[in-house]
Amino acid sequence: MKSLHKYMRAIGFSELTDRQEQQKLVTDIILNATHRSYTSNGEETILAEFCEDFAENIGVAVCGEFDSEDKFTYDYFYPYLRGRGISSYEDVSVERHAEKESYAGICDDLKVGVSLIFYLQNIIPYVKAQNMNLLPIRGTTLTLSGLSIKGTIILPIVKNEKEVQRIKKASINRNQLIAAARQGDEEAIESLTLEDMDTYTSISKKILKEDVFSLVDTYFMPYGVECDQYSILGEILEYTMTTNKLTGEKIYLMKLSCNDLQFDICINAMDLYGEPQVGRRFKGIIWMQGFINYPAAAS
């Protein structure tokens, strides 16, 4: 029998396969939560979230409601990794999921090239702002993180300083062209089209003799039918190993640069093939989560 939440094993709960064990874990989190947050969810109900960390910045969140008689009804739980740093300064829009009181965030960051959809971690501040008619809030930033249950370490592409600077300059130019194209600039649209055609022609010739991962440095692509899951290849900027204090399972925590987007990911050590090192690359599927950082005046 598989884990009841697919990504629980990413944070060290590979053996959580029994509903009784799940209920015991949920009860323990509600009673011993590291963080608690609440907001009004109607005239007589209060939306509540209980989070417990099982390693630094890694844990499980339990969400539900208190009714008018102060009785808590558990709705759902999910594993999380709280990212560090700022992944994007672009504005974020938020949509509620159809089946439960959880939310998806959407961010159009030029660096990625696709609309970035993620599972929203801090729903309480968003619901609070929504109830007070404060939306949309401007000046927010976004901290992304990812959970993975299968990954591989790949060696880096060797680049000298001159090549690094050339790639950086090309990336800045491309982002400027994309921004102009979004404003309707026909020259920018034409330039991007020609650039993509040149890239396709070049790679089509090289792929016959070379491995694709020696040609493609990083990538970031939607994966499967769930819109907050991605197939990624990113450069490892930092890594550390931590331990789930309840199960004792080892977890790798890595900071990645992927299409110039920086974010943290975590993966169970038993699900990672290869040895992470700074400069090497991580290839795998991730469930993307995000934490919206609201300006001090709005939080």
N, C-alpha and C positions, 0 to 999 in steps of 0.2 A: 504493500500500500504506500502511495506517495505522500509526501508532506502536504498538509492541508492548505498551506499557502506556498505556492511554488518557490518563492524567493526567500522563505525562512531559512533555508540551508545556507544562503549567502552570508548570513550573520551568525552561523554556528549552530543552527537547530536542524541538523540533517536527520536526527532521530525522532523528530516530532511528527508522529504518524497516527496517533490515537486521539480520538475526540475528547476522551476524559483528560488526557494530558494537556490538550489544548485548553480545555475549560479551566483546569487548575492553573495554567500559566496566565490566562486572562484574569482570573481572580487575584492572583498574586500581584499582577501589574496594577490593578485597580487599588489594591490595599497599600502597595509599597512604591507607588509611582515616584520617579525622580522629578518629573515636571507634571503639573496639572494646569489645565486652562478651561475656562467656561465662557459661554455667552448665551444670551437669550435666543431661543429658536422658535418663538411664537408666544402667545399670551400666557400659556401655562407650562411651557417646557423649556428646559435649559440644555443646550448642546454642550457636551463635555468630552475632553480628550485627556487620557492618562498615558504618559510615556515613561518607560523605564529603560535606562541604559544598561546593557550587558557587557559593553566595552566602551571606551571613550568615543562619544558621538555615534555609537551604534546601538540600536535597541528596537523595541516594539511599542507601537502606539495602539491603544484601545479607544474606540469612539462609540458614543451612545448618547442617551438622553435621560435627564431627570424629569419626572412628571410633577404635577402639582402636590403630590404627597411625598415628594423627595425620594421616590423609588427610582433606582437607576436601571435602565434597560440597555444591555449591551447590543451593539449593532454589528460592528466588524472590527478586525484588527489588521495591522500590516507592519512588516519590518521596515526600518528606515536606517539611512546613513545621513547624518547631518554634514553637509559639505563645508569646506572652509574657503574663504576668499570670495571674490566676485567673479561670476562666470560671464554675466552680461549686464550691460547698462540700458538695454532696449526696454521699451514698455511691454508689459505683460497683460494679456486679457485672460479671464478665468471663466470656465463653464462648469456647471454642476453635472455630475454623472447621473444618468437616468434612474438607476436602480437604488442608489443610497446617497446619504449625505456625505459625499466625497467629491473632490473637484479636480479638474484638469486645467493646467495652465498652458497658454500658447504664447510663444515668443518668436518674433520674426527677426532673428539675428543674421545680419548679412554674412557673417563668417561661415555659417553652416550651409547656407544655400537652400535649406528647406524650412518650413514652419516647424519650430521645435515644440513638441507637445510633451508635457511631463505631468507626473502625479504630484499634486500640491500637498506639501507636508504641513504647513501652518495654516490650516483652514479656519481656526478660531478668529484670528485678526481680520481675515477676509470677510467672514460672516458678520462680524461686529461692524465693520465699515459699511457693509451692504445694508444692515439694519438701520444704520445712522445716516443713510443716503450720502455717504462721503465718496462713493465711487464715481468716476475713476480717480484713483490717487496717482498723481504724477511724481516723478523723481524717485521711483522705486528702482532697486537693483535686484538681480537674481543670482542665487547660489544654487548650482546644480550638483547632483550626485547620482551615482548609478550603482545598482546591485546586479551582480552577475553570478550565474550558477554553472558556467562553463567558459574557460578562457585558455588561451595559449600565449606563451611568450615568444616573440620573434626578434631576431637580431636587427639592429638598426641599419639604415642605408648610410654608408660613410660619406660625409660631406665636409669640404674644407670651409674655412671662414668666408671666402669669396662666394661660394655657392649658397651658404646660409643667408648672406646679405642679399643675394640676388632673389632667392625665394621669398624673403621677407618683403622686398620691394614689389615683386610681382603680386603678392597677396594683397598689399595695400592698394595697388593700382586696380586689381580686380574688384575689391570691395567698393572702391569709388565708382567704378563702372556699373556695378549692380545697383548702387544707390541712385545713380543717374537714370538707369534703365527703369527703375521703379517710378521715377517721376515722369516717364514718358519720353526720355531722350532717345531719339531714333539712332543717332550715331553710336551711342553707348550700346544699344541693343544689337546693332550690326557688328560692333567690335567684339562683343561677347560671343556672338554666334560664330564668327570667323575663328576666334580663339579656341572655342570648343571643337570646331571642325579640324583645326590644326592639331590639337591634342589627340583627338580620336585617330587621325591619320598616323601620327607619330607612334602612338601606343600600339596600333594595329600591326605595324611593321616590327616593332621591338618584341611584342608578345610571342612571336614565333620562335625566338631564340632565348628570351630571358624570362625569369620567373616574375609573375605579376607583383609580388611583394618587394621586388627590387626596383620596380617602376613607380608603384604607388606608395608614398610615404605614410600618409594617414587617410582615413575616410570615415564618414559618418552617414549611415543610411538607415531609413526606416526599415523595420524588420517585422514580418508576419502581419497578422490582421489587427493586433492591438497597437494603437497609435502611439503609445508611450514606450515602446520597445525598439531598440536600435542595434544594428550590427556596426561595430566600431573597430577601428585600428588607430591606436594613439600612442604617442611617445611618453614613456614613463619619466616624470620630472622628479618625483619623490616616491618612496615606498617604505612601509614599515609593517611588522607583523604584530598582531594583538591577539588576545584570547577572550573568548566568551566566558565570563566568570561563572555562569551557571552550568554550561555543558563541558567546558574545558577545550572546546574545538578551536583550532588556530584559524585566524582570518588575516588575509593580506589586505592592506589598505594602500591604494596607489593614487597619486595625483597625476592625471594625464593631460597632455596637450593634443587635441584632436581637431584638425581644421582650424587651428588658432583658438579653439575654445578650450578653456581649462576647467576641469572638474575632478572631484574625487570619486573613486569607485571602491567597492569591497567585494571580495570573493573568498569563499571557503578554501583553505589551503589544499584540501583534497580534490578540489575541482579545477585547480590551475595546473596546466601542463607546462613545465619549464621553470626556470629560476628568474624572478624579476631582478633587474638591475637598472639604475638610472641610465637613460639613453637607449635602452632596449624598448621594444614596442609590445603593447598588449592588444591581442585580437580576441574579440568575443562578442556575445550578445548581452546587452544590459537593459534593465528596467530603469528608466530615467525618472528621477524625483527632483523636485525643486522647492526652494524656500524663498519666498518673496521678502526682501528686506524693505520695510516701509520707512519713510522719513520719520524722524523723531516726533514731529508735530502730529503725524497721522496715527502713530502706533499707541 
